[in-house]
Amino acid sequence: MARTIASGGAIIALCALAACSSARTEVMPPTVNVSIGQQLIDLKKARDGGALAPKEYEQQVRKLIDSVQ
């Protein structure tokens, strides 16, 4: 009897998990509003830290400024 109850509980748990996995969940990217000034500061930090080469830095700054105009 105890074995039947345990088996029944396992079946119910598996069904519940299957139902959860079949539900569609849409992942929405976070909305981030960063000012142009902050983006320029971040680019400068990336350049100063070596993450961006000077040429890449200039390209990104120009791209950012052009996107505002």
Contacts in CASP RR format, 6 or more apart in sequence:
PFRMAT RR
TARGET T0000
AUTHOR 0000-0000-0000
METHOD contacts of the structure
MODEL  1
MARTIASGGAIIALCALAACSSARTEVMPPTVNVSIGQQLIDLKKARDGG
ALAPKEYEQQVRKLIDSVQ
34 42 0 8 1.000
36 64 0 8 1.000
36 65 0 8 1.000
36 68 0 8 1.000
39 64 0 8 1.000
40 61 0 8 1.000
40 64 0 8 1.000
43 52 0 8 1.000
43 57 0 8 1.000
43 60 0 8 1.000
43 61 0 8 1.000
43 64 0 8 1.000
44 57 0 8 1.000
46 52 0 8 1.000
46 57 0 8 1.000
47 53 0 8 1.000
47 54 0 8 1.000
47 56 0 8 1.000
47 57 0 8 1.000
52 60 0 8 1.000
END
